Amino acid sequence: MAALIRTEGLHLTFGGVVAADHIDFELHTGERLAVIGQNGAGKTTFINICTGYLKPEAGRVLLEGVDITGMAPRKIVRLGVGRSFQLPQLFTEHTVRQCIQIAAARQNKDLSWFRPLASTVDAHEVEETLELVGLHADAEELSSDLPEGKRKLLDVAMALALRPKLLIMDEPTSGVASEDKHGLMQTVMHALDQRKVTSWFVEHDVEIVARYATRVAAWIAGAVVADGTPEQVLNNPQVKSEVLGT
């Protein structure tokens, strides 16, 4: 099976600390990949390289065979890679609906400052996105007034409005109350399945990883030390000792 995204020999250091240690990696269409590792293991650095926020010292990133290494993040987004962040990146002075409209408009090459925002996007698609992530009832609320779980959902909804092939999520359940985490992930994964979007998420909650990932990759010191099914990786002795602390 051809890789949706593939890295070859990615290497990056910060002040002598190896953040990415010659990483060869593939992600395939339809996978639900969970990336686990202690803080500082290199998980977010790897994401930042693949999404254009960092340039590696060596190696390259291929998206469906196209070299995107060092490409500007906005260009990578246009090629089909969406991203949500540990701290949701929202338009805090706009409503939930307007946030999704703004995100959708960014993909519209005919966008003009002289046309109303709502007229530049597909209204049906905006409403469908609101329904998919369970935010239709909150559509007229300011994004800044939402509780953390709904802020996370809105961040994902804005990424979905960019029509990605792949959505990368950095700690989607962090800051969310324990009793709300599974409901949030269930909503997110259902939305991604409906849009046929491949997913890759960084996560520390082992129960979330075990339940929602089809594949897990464990990071230690800028390298992948285990890669396989959730059962295989979460029961790996090195992962249990050095990543999970069990």
Steps between C-alpha positions, in 0.01 A plus 500: 500500500636843404567733793288811550795659677854367520815631664850402403793554736353802680758647735492811718688612811451786743819607676645152480177328607372261234132576437465286186748218454504404130134398500363277223123481536184433298132574558239344275155617394228395743724443802434640846852555631568587864845632587608457862809601697618699797522879479810592300505170308467680166133440417407863435831569327417222254156651439652846452743368239223319311275808501765754401553678833856365528756412235711189557879501482480185290238280338173575329120475533288364216122548472360252248846492346540879480793649690359756746813540714527857627191610311299780664226369733222671301614320183504166680145569621391564140647160406275328754668492842288652777606553858345570838707622792547420868382856568210559256577767240166682478373839389395605849294805396289298256215256539538126456335517156721791393814312605406211272408740220840672528679165488296387199562832323876448524464220245304723261728650238229750408494651850461878491497769770209661310261206540321395823670203666189279491468545122849362436443156651260207458234562766386137491852376566539740794173377653598138439832558675322656799273194520787254462686633804187564707531879506188603309324610821803717582533656155424857614715483814832683505781248477662660805194409711517126429620247761828328419348184352292699252799723420687184403208388282490839330873480428441163332196637314709787361760251382228289336373810320835506319404167336806302608605151401692474827428664835780521756382569856741599778358372831130534413383406853745707705324743731170316456324356806556124538130423472480689168806355322337192350199694378727756334710234326192307392363816337833584335558151362144475369543834321830388346351171388206681340740726307737208425792683663808309616597591857820532700480614861742551787353374826606424859181328616558125453127420505438746216789352301385141552140577405532735203829420324548225245877548514737639766854636467708559814765772505812511720779757454395599148462146369221248449567205732178305442239506223202270468152429629396659831528161673851439363640843586330556835626160618855554370739474800705805400187708441349390833820590684619818324181651358213384718696467825333174595 
